[in-house]
Amino acid sequence: MATAAHPIASSAASRGKRDRGGLALAAAALASAGLLLWALGDPVFVGAFLAGLVATAGLLFFLRRPAAAVPQADAAATGQGDVGLLRAALDSAGPDAALALTDAEGVPVCTNAIWNLWFGGGASPLDFGDGRLRDALRLARRDGKATLDGLIVEGRSLRGEVRSSGDRLVWRFTGAEGPELAAEAVRLLAGEAGRRIGDAGLMLVLADSDGRIRAANPAFAIRAAGDEGGPVDGTDLVDYLAASESGQFHFAAEGRSGPPLRILQIPTGDRPDSPSFFLLLDDVPGARLGDDENGHIHALLDSLPLGLALADTDGRFAFLNKAFRKAAGLSPNERPAWPGDLVVDEDKAAVSDAVRRFARGRALSGDLAVRLTSNPDEPVAMTVAGARGLGNAAVLLSLKDNSEEARLKREIAQATKMQAVGQLAGGVAHDFNNILTAILGTCDLMMMRHTPGDSDYDDIQQIRSNSNRAANLTRQLLAFSRQQTLRPQVLQLPDVVAEVSHLLTRLLGERITLQVKHGRGLGPVRADPGQLEQVIVNLAVNARDAMLAKDADGGGTLTLQTFAISAEDVRRMGTDILPIGDYTALKVTDTGIGIPPHIIGKIFEPFFTTKEVGKGTGLGLSTVYGIVKQSGGFIFAESQPQKGTSFSIYLPVHRAQPGETPVKAPAKQKPNELWGSGTILVVEDEAMVRTVAERALVRHGYNVLVAENGEAALEILGREEKIDLMISDVVMPTMDGPTTAREARKRDPDLPILFISGYAEEQLRKSIDVPNVSFLAKPFSVQQLAETVREVLDREQARNGA
């Protein structure tokens, strides 16, 4: 049976509970005051907060009856009042700190307005998704305090701190730069330091991301708000500034008569909403330097490889360095007064306007494409920039010397043109060689039926002679395009000169003296001796014509000189064209009329000649150029009008490889050894060439089968038992020669193959990937065809041991 509690005991218990509750409330009040003192740093406010709590507690105690229990609703109301008062205290912490009071598990009890703005009302720190916050909670409960740096919450860079007080935690978050920076800046600008900064001529402003002034030093306040220096905090910085038509800023209170301003912005943080310092100073042009100081600046600019010039505020030239004068095409005695004097009439207005604009405006720069009067065909880039701190100069002009760039462009254009002409020449020569092969072969067959003294013999001989001249013309075209067939050998250059000197004596005539000089220590070269002889003959003929043009009766002297050039000699020459290495050189010098400077760059172009119509084809020097380049060499021309011309040819010294033996020309077969027997298949898409080859080989005793394309040739190979030799053109429709040869070798791996083509062998070697084949270039005579066929068959018999 339950018994009722004694009233006295009950009253005592109630007083005990009230006493313990009062002590707990007092402890909680003191703890809250301590936390607020740490968070706010304002003892006056904390004292007021503590006094308010004490007054509230006293009032509640006075109104409460001793014996009566406090209703639960009143207690709840009291708790809500305490939370409201705490929230008001947290909100007064300022606009730069987010504060929250949570229980030991991180559940929010109270948050301030900044917390609600940044993270949302009632958000727990543990909801931010960073595991370090939970670690900080445990650390604060153990040690009483924990700090965190480099937090990224909702895209915001933060610094956090959490403190523990009993079963409560206070969380404090600030921007990564911290509110101390802004607070210190405000104190700095408003105090003695701000005044001293102003005395130095600097105006300093702290403004938020919206441009609203948070603090400014007195120097700015006086200039911006007038002599009274009224308050500027909380106003917009842009309201105190005005921009001129040229874009220069001034104080609105001073008008355009005031000095222009230079403004420098210094952000205090990386966030878009971080405040910024604005440093303002008068942008007054520097005082005029003395002559010595100007001289130092000019000497410095003159030593630079860049084309630089200075102009004053009126736009007149104050100084031009050497590189600028060279780029502008000025002579040493020219003294232009204005930048517009350098350009053509159409560009004068643009240059003058740019110089005037940059001389009186801000220190900016811009580029102009102009044409100089010294070279109106080549646009150049002129840079105009506002100059500050360079004495009395207001504008800096830069001009790039593009003469070297223009020269390279011309050389590239010339090389592209020469390559295109070379490709055209090679194609024309191929088609022309097919025609010449038929003409020469027909003449040879006709001469077999006619003997000297016949009425038609001389006419046939004349046709053949003209055909050979045409064939020589195609060889020149191929030489120019570097597509001719060369038979290189390792040889000594003096031997080639000695071989051709007898012919030169007859070509030059009696009035021209030939001198030959040979140097010592000449290294061997690898080239086609016949083509080198052609080079010397062409240069000698041109030299003869030049000397006779100067003095038809007096003649002249032609000198052929060979000498060695070492790698060190090439290095001393300082040329970018000739690679470093050892060379054997040939120099051909005449005492003729010379070549004018304006055309010496064109002498190697095809069909370019200074001779009268009908006295030159314009292919002599282009042939020389092609042969030298195809042989891996270099050729240079030097000339002085009325004094003579010299051509220097540099051929690289050949270094023999281990086991290499000198190449010897094949021995010529005697005419009575050209007859043979066997079956020969001729594959040629040109009917006239096919007919000539068939008739020529039949006359020399061979059984000849013909095919107009590769498919027909494979059909013949499939039905014939034995084919001793296949002669095939390289370029044919549907199936070309190399493809036909590969298919034929599948049926007869030992089938000898002879390719014929109007293209050069070197040009076709890349596409002819068939092993053990021979080559005969068009145009060829009946004699050459018979000799080559006999040579191929004899080599095949020797290989088979027959």
ZAMARGU-4260 file (C-alpha; in steps of 0.2 Angstrom, whole numbers, plus 5000, padded with zeros to 4 digits):
<rodrens>
0) 5000/5000/5000 | 5007/5017/4995 | 5009/5030/5008 | 5009/5049/5005 | 5025/5059/5006
5) 5027/5070/5021 | 5023/5088/5017 | 5039/5094/5026 | 5049/5080/5017 | 5041/5085/5000
10) 5044/5103/5003 | 5062/5100/5007 | 5064/5089/4992 | 5056/5103/4981 | 5068/5115/4989
15) 5083/5104/4985 | 5078/5102/4967 | 5075/5121/4965 | 5092/5124/4973 | 5100/5111/4961
20) 5091/5118/4947 | 5096/5136/4951 | 5114/5130/4952 | 5113/5122/4935 | 5105/5137/4928
25) 5119/5148/4935 | 5132/5136/4928 | 5124/5136/4911 | 5123/5155/4911 | 5141/5157/4916
30) 5146/5144/4902 | 5135/5154/4889 | 5143/5170/4894 | 5161/5162/4892 | 5157/5156/4875
35) 5150/5172/4869 | 5165/5181/4876 | 5176/5169/4866 | 5165/5171/4850 | 5162/5190/4851
40) 5177/5197/4860 | 5165/5211/4867 | 5165/5210/4887 | 5152/5224/4888 | 5140/5214/4878
45) 5143/5198/4887 | 5141/5207/4904 | 5124/5214/4898 | 5119/5197/4892 | 5124/5189/4909
50) 5115/5203/4918 | 5099/5200/4908 | 5099/5182/4912 | 5101/5186/4931 | 5087/5198/4930
55) 5076/5186/4921 | 5080/5172/4934 | 5076/5184/4949 | 5060/5190/4941 | 5054/5172/4938
60) 5060/5167/4956 | 5050/5181/4964 | 5034/5178/4954 | 5035/5159/4958 | 5026/5153/4973
65) 5037/5142/4984 | 5025/5127/4986 | 5019/5127/4969 | 5027/5117/4955 | 5032/5127/4940
70) 5021/5122/4925 | 5029/5113/4911 | 5023/5126/4898 | 5031/5140/4908 | 5047/5131/4908
75) 5046/5128/4890 | 5043/5147/4888 | 5057/5151/4898 | 5069/5140/4888 | 5063/5148/4871
80) 5066/5165/4878 | 5084/5160/4883 | 5087/5153/4865 | 5080/5169/4857 | 5091/5179/4868
85) 5106/5168/4863 | 5102/5169/4844 | 5101/5188/4846 | 5119/5187/4854 | 5125/5176/4840
90) 5118/5188/4826 | 5127/5202/4833 | 5144/5193/4830 | 5145/5203/4813 | 5143/5199/4795
95) 5159/5188/4793 | 5156/5174/4805 | 5143/5159/4804 | 5140/5153/4822 | 5130/5138/4829
100) 5127/5131/4846 | 5124/5112/4845 | 5123/5097/4858 | 5137/5085/4860 | 5131/5075/4844
105) 5131/5090/4833 | 5112/5093/4833 | 5109/5112/4831 | 5101/5121/4846 | 5104/5139/4840
110) 5112/5147/4824 | 5114/5164/4819 | 5108/5173/4803 | 5125/5171/4794 | 5124/5152/4797
115) 5106/5151/4790 | 5111/5161/4775 | 5126/5151/4771 | 5121/5134/4775 | 5102/5135/4778
120) 5092/5136/4794 | 5094/5121/4806 | 5108/5114/4796 | 5120/5103/4806 | 5139/5105/4803
125) 5140/5086/4801 | 5128/5088/4786 | 5142/5097/4776 | 5149/5080/4769 | 5167/5083/4775
130) 5173/5069/4786 | 5185/5081/4795 | 5170/5089/4804 | 5165/5073/4813 | 5183/5071/4817
135) 5184/5089/4824 | 5168/5085/4835 | 5177/5071/4843 | 5193/5080/4845 | 5183/5095/4853
140) 5174/5084/4865 | 5191/5076/4870 | 5202/5091/4870 | 5190/5106/4872 | 5195/5114/4855
145) 5198/5109/4837 | 5202/5120/4821 | 5200/5116/4802 | 5207/5125/4787 | 5204/5123/4769
150) 5186/5118/4770 | 5175/5119/4755 | 5156/5120/4759 | 5143/5125/4746 | 5157/5131/4735
155) 5163/5142/4748 | 5181/5142/4755 | 5180/5142/4774 | 5190/5141/4790 | 5182/5132/4805
160) 5184/5131/4824 | 5174/5121/4837 | 5174/5123/4856 | 5166/5112/4869 | 5158/5117/4885
165) 5150/5104/4895 | 5137/5095/4884 | 5137/5109/4872 | 5148/5114/4856 | 5150/5131/4848
170) 5154/5130/4830 | 5162/5145/4821 | 5165/5147/4802 | 5173/5162/4793 | 5179/5165/4775
175) 5196/5158/4771 | 5204/5175/4772 | 5196/5178/4789 | 5186/5193/4795 | 5202/5199/4803
180) 5209/5205/4787 | 5194/5216/4783 | 5193/5222/4801 | 5211/5226/4802 | 5210/5235/4785
185) 5196/5246/4792 | 5206/5251/4807 | 5221/5254/4796 | 5213/5266/4784 | 5204/5276/4798
190) 5219/5277/4809 | 5236/5285/4809 | 5243/5273/4796 | 5229/5279/4784 | 5234/5297/4787
195) 5252/5293/4783 | 5248/5284/4767 | 5239/5299/4762 | 5253/5310/4766 | 5264/5300/4754
200) 5251/5304/4740 | 5242/5288/4740 | 5223/5286/4742 | 5217/5269/4748 | 5199/5262/4748
205) 5192/5246/4754 | 5176/5241/4745 | 5166/5226/4745 | 5161/5216/4729 | 5147/5227/4725
210) 5158/5242/4725 | 5152/5249/4741 | 5165/5258/4752 | 5169/5250/4769 | 5183/5261/4773
215) 5195/5274/4766 | 5209/5285/4771 | 5207/5304/4774 | 5217/5308/4758 | 5203/5299/4748
220) 5189/5307/4758 | 5195/5325/4755 | 5198/5323/4737 | 5182/5313/4734 | 5170/5322/4745
225) 5177/5340/4744 | 5188/5350/4756 | 5177/5346/4771 | 5181/5327/4769 | 5164/5321/4773
230) 5160/5302/4777 | 5161/5291/4763 | 5158/5274/4771 | 5143/5265/4764 | 5143/5275/4748
235) 5147/5268/4731 | 5165/5271/4725 | 5159/5274/4707 | 5149/5289/4712 | 5165/5299/4716
240) 5173/5295/4699 | 5170/5301/4681 | 5178/5295/4665 | 5183/5307/4650 | 5180/5303/4632
245) 5197/5296/4631 | 5193/5283/4645 | 5204/5292/4658 | 5197/5293/4676 | 5195/5309/4686
250) 5187/5314/4703 | 5169/5319/4699 | 5171/5333/4712 | 5186/5340/4703 | 5180/5339/4686
255) 5190/5338/4670 | 5202/5351/4677 | 5208/5339/4690 | 5223/5327/4687 | 5219/5310/4679
260) 5219/5295/4690 | 5228/5279/4690 | 5218/5265/4699 | 5225/5248/4705 | 5213/5235/4712
265) 5220/5222/4724 | 5208/5208/4729 | 5209/5202/4747 | 5203/5184/4743 | 5199/5172/4729
270) 5180/5172/4731 | 5170/5183/4720 | 5162/5192/4735 | 5179/5196/4743 | 5182/5214/4747
275) 5196/5223/4737 | 5208/5237/4740 | 5208/5251/4728 | 5224/5261/4726 | 5222/5278/4718
280) 5236/5290/4713 | 5238/5305/4701 | 5243/5299/4684 | 5254/5315/4681 | 5266/5313/4666
285) 5284/5312/4673 | 5295/5328/4674 | 5306/5331/4658 | 5322/5322/4660 | 5339/5330/4658
290) 5349/5328/4642 | 5360/5315/4651 | 5346/5305/4657 | 5337/5306/4639 | 5354/5300/4632
295) 5355/5285/4643 | 5337/5280/4637 | 5341/5283/4619 | 5357/5273/4621 | 5348/5258/4629
300) 5335/5258/4615 | 5348/5259/4601 | 5357/5244/4608 | 5341/5233/4606 | 5338/5223/4590
305) 5320/5228/4590 | 5314/5243/4579 | 5309/5256/4592 | 5305/5274/4591 | 5298/5287/4603
310) 5286/5302/4599 | 5281/5316/4611 | 5264/5322/4615 | 5262/5331/4599 | 5266/5316/4589
315) 5283/5321/4583 | 5297/5309/4583 | 5309/5311/4597 | 5320/5296/4594 | 5323/5282/4581
320) 5335/5268/4585 | 5345/5259/4571 | 5334/5244/4570 | 5319/5255/4567 | 5327/5265/4554
325) 5333/5249/4545 | 5315/5242/4546 | 5308/5258/4539 | 5320/5259/4525 | 5328/5275/4530
330) 5345/5281/4525 | 5357/5288/4538 | 5353/5306/4533 | 5334/5305/4533 | 5326/5313/4548
335) 5307/5311/4547 | 5297/5322/4558 | 5281/5313/4560 | 5277/5294/4560 | 5264/5297/4546
340) 5279/5302/4535 | 5285/5284/4534 | 5269/5276/4526 | 5259/5278/4510 | 5246/5291/4509
345) 5232/5279/4512 | 5239/5274/4529 | 5244/5292/4535 | 5227/5295/4544 | 5227/5279/4553
350) 5244/5281/4560 | 5242/5299/4565 | 5225/5295/4574 | 5233/5280/4583 | 5248/5291/4589
355) 5237/5305/4595 | 5225/5293/4604 | 5239/5284/4613 | 5249/5300/4617 | 5235/5307/4627
360) 5226/5292/4634 | 5229/5277/4645 | 5245/5267/4643 | 5238/5254/4631 | 5245/5247/4615
365) 5238/5242/4598 | 5244/5235/4581 | 5242/5243/4564 | 5245/5235/4546 | 5253/5248/4536
370) 5263/5250/4520 | 5279/5259/4520 | 5284/5272/4507 | 5301/5262/4505 | 5292/5246/4501
375) 5273/5249/4497 | 5270/5231/4491 | 5274/5223/4507 | 5262/5227/4522 | 5271/5227/4539
380) 5265/5227/4557 | 5267/5243/4567 | 5264/5243/4586 | 5259/5259/4595 | 5259/5260/4614
385) 5257/5274/4627 | 5274/5277/4635 | 5276/5282/4653 | 5293/5285/4662 | 5303/5287/4646
390) 5307/5305/4648 | 5297/5317/4637 | 5291/5303/4626 | 5272/5299/4626 | 5271/5286/4613
395) 5282/5271/4609 | 5282/5264/4591 | 5288/5247/4586 | 5292/5242/4568 | 5297/5224/4563
400) 5311/5222/4550 | 5303/5209/4539 | 5315/5210/4525 | 5322/5193/4530 | 5304/5186/4531
405) 5300/5194/4514 | 5316/5186/4506 | 5311/5169/4513 | 5293/5171/4506 | 5300/5175/4489
410) 5312/5160/4490 | 5298/5148/4495 | 5287/5155/4481 | 5301/5152/4469 | 5305/5135/4475
415) 5286/5131/4473 | 5286/5138/4456 | 5301/5128/4451 | 5294/5112/4458 | 5278/5114/4448
420) 5288/5118/4432 | 5298/5103/4435 | 5283/5092/4437 | 5276/5099/4421 | 5293/5096/4412
425) 5294/5078/4418 | 5276/5075/4411 | 5279/5083/4395 | 5296/5074/4393 | 5287/5057/4396
430) 5275/5060/4382 | 5287/5068/4371 | 5299/5053/4373 | 5286/5041/4367 | 5284/5051/4351
435) 5303/5052/4349 | 5306/5034/4352 | 5294/5030/4337 | 5302/5043/4326 | 5320/5038/4330
440) 5316/5019/4328 | 5307/5022/4311 | 5322/5032/4305 | 5334/5018/4310 | 5323/5005/4301
445) 5322/5015/4286 | 5341/5018/4286 | 5343/4999/4286 | 5335/4998/4269 | 5345/5013/4262
450) 5363/5016/4259 | 5373/5032/4258 | 5370/5039/4241 | 5351/5035/4240 | 5340/5049/4236
455) 5331/5047/4253 | 5346/5043/4264 | 5350/5062/4267 | 5332/5066/4271 | 5331/5051/4284
460) 5347/5057/4291 | 5341/5075/4293 | 5325/5068/4302 | 5335/5058/4313 | 5347/5072/4317
465) 5332/5083/4322 | 5325/5070/4333 | 5341/5068/4342 | 5341/5087/4345 | 5323/5085/4352
470) 5328/5071/4363 | 5342/5081/4370 | 5329/5095/4374 | 5319/5082/4384 | 5335/5077/4393
475) 5337/5095/4398 | 5319/5096/4404 | 5322/5080/4414 | 5339/5087/4421 | 5330/5103/4426
480) 5317/5093/4435 | 5330/5082/4443 | 5321/5067/4435 | 5334/5061/4423 | 5343/5044/4424
485) 5360/5046/4431 | 5374/5032/4431 | 5385/5039/4446 | 5403/5033/4448 | 5416/5037/4460
490) 5428/5048/4451 | 5441/5063/4452 | 5435/5079/4446 | 5451/5084/4437 | 5449/5068/4426
495) 5432/5075/4420 | 5439/5092/4417 | 5454/5084/4407 | 5442/5073/4397 | 5431/5088/4391
500) 5445/5101/4389 | 5448/5095/4371 | 5430/5098/4366 | 5430/5115/4375 | 5445/5121/4365
505) 5435/5119/4349 | 5419/5126/4356 | 5428/5142/4363 | 5437/5146/4347 | 5454/5154/4344
510) 5451/5171/4352 | 5446/5164/4369 | 5460/5157/4381 | 5456/5142/4391 | 5466/5140/4408
515) 5465/5125/4419 | 5471/5125/4437 | 5470/5110/4449 | 5472/5111/4468 | 5479/5098/4479
520) 5471/5086/4491 | 5455/5084/4481 | 5443/5071/4487 | 5434/5059/4476 | 5416/5063/4471
525) 5402/5052/4466 | 5393/5058/4450 | 5388/5054/4432 | 5404/5058/4422 | 5394/5062/4407
530) 5382/5073/4416 | 5397/5083/4424 | 5404/5085/4406 | 5387/5092/4401 | 5388/5105/4416
535) 5405/5111/4411 | 5401/5112/4392 | 5385/5122/4396 | 5394/5134/4407 | 5408/5136/4394
540) 5396/5140/4380 | 5387/5153/4391 | 5404/5161/4396 | 5409/5161/4377 | 5394/5171/4372
545) 5396/5183/4387 | 5414/5187/4382 | 5410/5189/4364 | 5395/5200/4369 | 5407/5211/4378
550) 5421/5212/4365 | 5418/5202/4349 | 5435/5204/4342 | 5445/5204/4359 | 5440/5188/4366
555) 5443/5184/4384 | 5449/5171/4396 | 5439/5156/4403 | 5447/5148/4419 | 5442/5131/4426
560) 5449/5129/4443 | 5447/5114/4455 | 5451/5115/4474 | 5446/5107/4490 | 5435/5114/4503
565) 5436/5108/4521 | 5422/5108/4534 | 5432/5122/4543 | 5432/5132/4527 | 5413/5130/4526
570) 5410/5135/4544 | 5420/5151/4541 | 5410/5155/4525 | 5395/5157/4537 | 5382/5151/4524
575) 5365/5143/4529 | 5364/5134/4512 | 5379/5124/4512 | 5380/5110/4525 | 5395/5108/4536
580) 5406/5095/4527 | 5421/5092/4515 | 5418/5097/4497 | 5428/5096/4480 | 5424/5112/4471
585) 5424/5117/4453 | 5425/5136/4449 | 5421/5142/4431 | 5426/5160/4428 | 5425/5171/4413
590) 5429/5189/4409 | 5413/5193/4400 | 5400/5206/4401 | 5393/5200/4417 | 5375/5198/4424
595) 5365/5213/4430 | 5361/5212/4449 | 5342/5212/4446 | 5342/5197/4436 | 5355/5186/4444
600) 5342/5178/4455 | 5333/5172/4439 | 5347/5164/4429 | 5343/5146/4435 | 5324/5147/4430
605) 5319/5137/4415 | 5317/5146/4398 | 5324/5162/4406 | 5338/5170/4394 | 5345/5186/4390
610) 5350/5181/4373 | 5342/5186/4357 | 5327/5177/4350 | 5333/5161/4342 | 5350/5161/4350
615) 5345/5153/4367 | 5332/5141/4374 | 5334/5146/4392 | 5338/5128/4397 | 5357/5129/4398
620) 5359/5135/4416 | 5343/5126/4422 | 5350/5110/4416 | 5366/5114/4425 | 5357/5117/4441
625) 5346/5101/4440 | 5362/5090/4437 | 5371/5098/4451 | 5357/5096/4463 | 5353/5079/4458
630) 5371/5074/4461 | 5369/5081/4479 | 5379/5096/4476 | 5377/5115/4477 | 5380/5129/4464
635) 5382/5148/4467 | 5384/5162/4455 | 5394/5178/4457 | 5395/5192/4444 | 5401/5210/4442
640) 5394/5220/4427 | 5408/5222/4414 | 5420/5212/4424 | 5414/5194/4422 | 5405/5180/4431
645) 5410/5165/4441 | 5400/5149/4445 | 5406/5139/4460 | 5400/5120/4461 | 5402/5111/4477
650) 5401/5092/4477 | 5402/5082/4493 | 5418/5071/4495 | 5413/5053/4494 | 5418/5042/4508
655) 5420/5024/4502 | 5410/5011/4511 | 5418/4994/4517 | 5418/4983/4502 | 5413/4996/4489
660) 5421/4994/4472 | 5422/5007/4458 | 5408/5006/4446 | 5413/5003/4428 | 5403/5006/4413
665) 5398/4990/4404 | 5408/4986/4389 | 5400/4989/4372 | 5394/4974/4362 | 5401/4973/4344
670) 5387/4975/4331 | 5389/4956/4325 | 5385/4951/4343 | 5368/4959/4343 | 5359/4945/4334
675) 5350/4932/4345 | 5336/4920/4346 | 5322/4916/4358 | 5304/4923/4362 | 5302/4940/4368
680) 5286/4948/4374 | 5284/4967/4372 | 5270/4975/4383 | 5267/4993/4377 | 5251/5003/4377
685) 5258/5016/4363 | 5255/5007/4347 | 5269/5016/4337 | 5282/5012/4351 | 5276/4994/4351
690) 5277/4992/4332 | 5295/4999/4331 | 5301/4988/4345 | 5293/4973/4337 | 5301/4976/4320
695) 5318/4980/4327 | 5319/4964/4337 | 5312/4953/4323 | 5326/4961/4312 | 5339/4955/4325
700) 5332/4937/4324 | 5320/4936/4339 | 5303/4929/4340 | 5292/4943/4346 | 5275/4943/4354
705) 5266/4960/4358 | 5253/4965/4370 | 5244/4982/4372 | 5241/4980/4391 | 5245/4970/4406
710) 5230/4959/4405 | 5234/4954/4387 | 5252/4950/4392 | 5246/4938/4406 | 5235/4929/4394
715) 5250/4927/4382 | 5261/4921/4397 | 5247/4908/4402 | 5247/4900/4385 | 5265/4901/4379
720) 5277/4887/4385 | 5293/4898/4386 | 5296/4917/4386 | 5314/4921/4387 | 5312/4940/4390
725) 5297/4952/4394 | 5299/4970/4389 | 5286/4981/4398 | 5282/4999/4399 | 5281/5006/4417
730) 5266/5017/4416 | 5251/5009/4407 | 5232/5010/4410 | 5222/4997/4420 | 5237/4987/4425
735) 5254/4995/4426 | 5271/4987/4422 | 5277/4983/4440 | 5260/4974/4443 | 5261/4965/4427
740) 5279/4959/4431 | 5274/4953/4449 | 5260/4943/4442 | 5271/4936/4428 | 5284/4931/4441
745) 5271/4921/4451 | 5270/4910/4435 | 5289/4910/4431 | 5300/4916/4445 | 5315/4917/4434
750) 5308/4927/4420 | 5320/4941/4414 | 5311/4958/4414 | 5316/4974/4405 | 5307/4990/4409
755) 5306/5004/4397 | 5299/5022/4401 | 5299/5040/4396 | 5301/5044/4415 | 5318/5043/4423
760) 5323/5027/4432 | 5327/5036/4448 | 5309/5043/4449 | 5302/5026/4445 | 5313/5015/4457
765) 5301/5019/4472 | 5286/5011/4462 | 5296/4997/4454 | 5298/4986/4469 | 5301/4970/4458
770) 5319/4963/4461 | 5331/4958/4447 | 5325/4970/4433 | 5333/4980/4420 | 5329/4998/4414
775) 5330/5007/4397 | 5325/5025/4396 | 5316/5032/4381 | 5319/5038/4368 | 5330/5024/4362
780) 5337/5019/4345 | 5335/5002/4337 | 5354/4999/4341 | 5352/5004/4359 | 5337/4992/4361
785) 5346/4977/4353 | 5361/4980/4364 | 5351/4981/4380 | 5341/4965/4375 | 5357/4956/4371
790) 5365/4961/4388 | 5350/4956/4398 | 5349/4939/4390 | 5368/4936/4392 | 5367/4940/4410
795) 5353/4928/4412 | 5362/4914/4404 | 5377/4917/4414 | 5367/4917/4430 | 5359/4900/4425
800) 5376/4893/4421 | 5372/4891/4402
</rodrens>
